[in-house]
Amino acid sequence: MNGALSSLKEGKFVLIYDRDGREEETDFVIPSQLVKPGDIRRMRKDGGGLICTTLTHQAAGKLGMPFLSEIFGRMSGDIPLLGYMIPDDIPYDEISSFSLTINHRETFTGVTDNDRALTVTRFADLLDEMKNMDDDEAPRAMGRGFRAPGHIHLLNCTEALLTKRQGHTELSTAMMVMAGLTASATICEMMGDDGNARSKDSASKYASDNEYLWLEGAEVIDAWEAYKKTIDK
């Protein structure tokens, strides 16, 4: 685990597999604050899933950043279709982490490697700056810096990391906290060439071939439990 945390501090990818019986997917994981255009390129070419950026439950609360399913629920009276489409039948989880999609206002289309890296790093900057903002200023600062919809999918963590939900959103964010980095990870699922998620064995081999560390979600959860004991003292 120490090696994985050191890699993250250096701006290197760590690959995390959630667990058997859940999504059974491996995600690229990198600190949002250290994302470079080449990292976006690596994720879209060697990952192939959605490139998403996480934020903690506390940060989402300060911003007033809802889960997308909450928006659907609130808007369903005016737009019935949104109510019909609420994701209440996810086979592996109780809640979807998806929130808004964003582009930084200095981007052009927002989808290029350069644009997406800019959006991600500026969002991480905002999360740090928010620590000195009151609850009214934080959403205004978000609006000054970002527009929606965009090309980076934001993922909200559930309250109390890795307690209620143990998906890649929470696993990756917990890694950032343990590494002493801004509590936001940028992640992307690894897809295979057979139309499915890349297999555990294939993802692990990819990690070895490219000198990345590959972790099982259970390892992250165990490390997180140990970490919490040190900060609760």
Secondary structure, DSSP 8 states (H G I E B T S, - for coil): -HHHHHHHHTT--EEEE--TTTT--EEEEEEGGG--HHHHHHIIIIIEEEEEEEE-HHHHHHHT---HHHHHHHHTTT-HHHHHT-----TT-SS--EEEEEEETT-SSS-SHHHHHHHHHHHHHHHHHGGGS-TTHHHHHHHHHEEEEEEEEEEE--STTTTS--SHHHHHHHHHHHTTS-S-EEEEEEB-TTSSB--HHHHHHHHHHTT-EEEEHHHHHHHHHHHHHHH--
